[in-house]
């Protein structure tokens, strides 16, 4: 069966995925753009007693109490500073809205399946359980975070309790 060039291109584009690219320290990470609800500037949050360090607290987002998770602390980065570039990416995971604090957002990138390689078992600051792969684009390497696995792990169940 011969496809027209237009049909072949449409089929190829259907498998391409868009990612929001953000930075944590010196590394670039990416998350599926379909999980992103919005990007906001970092504002002070209400701390919750006895919450793990990486749960900064909660904030009220248009009537919804949203737990705020600092990925820099979760990924054990050396320096965690809050500046003008610090933002919160609000993501939607399994009917739960969570804000993740990152150093900055750079762009939205489209990656084709052949640009995404399986995640290595070692050598990255983050447990490979939360990685869905490595994206390569020219001279850039993106660590693709599986936000569903990251935000549905056991310790993230604490986030749900915090938000209640």
N, C-alpha and C positions, 0 to 999 in steps of 0.2 A: 504494500500500500504506500503510494507516494504522497507525501505531504507537501503542500505549498510552502514556500519559504516563510510566509506570514504565519501559517499554522504552526510550523516548527518553532518559530520565534516565540509565539504566544505560549506554546507548551513549555519552552525553556523558562520563560519569564514566570510561569505559574509556580515553578519550583524555587525561584529566587525568594529570599527572605530579607526583610528589612530589620535592621537592628539599630537601637539607640546606643551610641558609643559614649562611654563615660570614663573618667580617670579616677584611680585610687592610687595615690603615691605616683610612682613612675610607670605603672602598668596601665594599659588601656583594656577596658572590659566592654562587653556588649550584652544587651538584653533584647529579647524579641520585642519589637515596637508595638505589637498587638497587646502586650501586657501593660503597656504604659498608659496611664490615665492622664497625667499632667506632670509638669515640672514646675517646682516652686522654689523661691529663695528659702534659705534656711532661717527659721524663726525659732525663738526659744520655745521649749516644750515643757509640759508639766511632768516633772519627774514622778516616778512610781516607786514607792518603797519596796525594797527587796527584789527589784528587777535586775536581771543580769546587766553587766556594763554596756553591752552592745545595744540594749534597748534604752534609747535616750529618754523615752517617755511617750506621752500622747499629745496630740493636738486636735483641735476641733476644725474639721474641714467641711464647711457648709452643713453643720448639724451632725456630721458623722465623726465619731471618735476614732482617730487613726493612730495606731502605734507607729513610732518612728524608730527604725533600726539603723544604726551607724555601721555600714559595711566595712569601714576602715578599722573599727574596733573588732568586728566579727572576723575579719581576715587577718587580724594581728599585725597591722601595719605599725611601724615605729612611731611616726609622728601623726597626730590627729589634731589638726588646727582648723578653726572655723574662720573663714575669710569671705571676701566678696564673691569668690567663685563657688563657694560651697552651696550645693543645691540639694533639694529633696526630690527624688523621682517617685511619684505616687504610682504604685502598680496595683493591678487587680489580679488576685490569685485565688481561684476557687471561691468566689463570692466574698473574699476578704480584701479590704483595702489596706495597704501598708505603705508607709513612706520609707524610702531608703536614702540615707545620707551618703553623698559621694563628693569627691573633690571638685568635680566639674563635668559638664556635658559638652562634648565637642561637635558631634554631628550625627546624622542618620545615614547609615550605609546599607547598600543592597549587596548581599553575598549570594553567589550561586552555589549549588551543592558541591562543586569541585573546589571551591575556595575554603570549604570547611573541613578540617581534618579532625579525627578522633582526639579526644583529650588525652594527654600523657598521664601516666600513673604517678609521676613524680615531677619535682622541679618547679612547681607553681606554688605560690603562697597559700593556696586554697585547696581544700579537700576536693579530690577529683569527683566525688559524689555530686557536687553542685555544678560541674562543668558539663556542657553539652558538646564542647569542641573548641578548636582554635580556628579562628578565621584569619586568612592571610590575604592582604591586598597590597600589592606592590611591596613597599618596604615596611609595612605595618603588620603587627601581629596582634590580634584581638583575642582575649580570653572570653569565650561565650559562656555566660552564666545561665544555668537553668533555674530561673527564678521560682518555678513551681517547686522543684526539689528543695531549694534553699529555704523557701518560706513555708514548707509543709513538714520540715524535719521536726523531731521531738522538741528541741529547744524552742522552736517557733510556736509550739502549742502554748508556751508561756506568753507569747505576744497576745494570743487570744484572751487569756485570763487577764492580762494587763488591761486590755481594751474594755473589759466588761465592767 
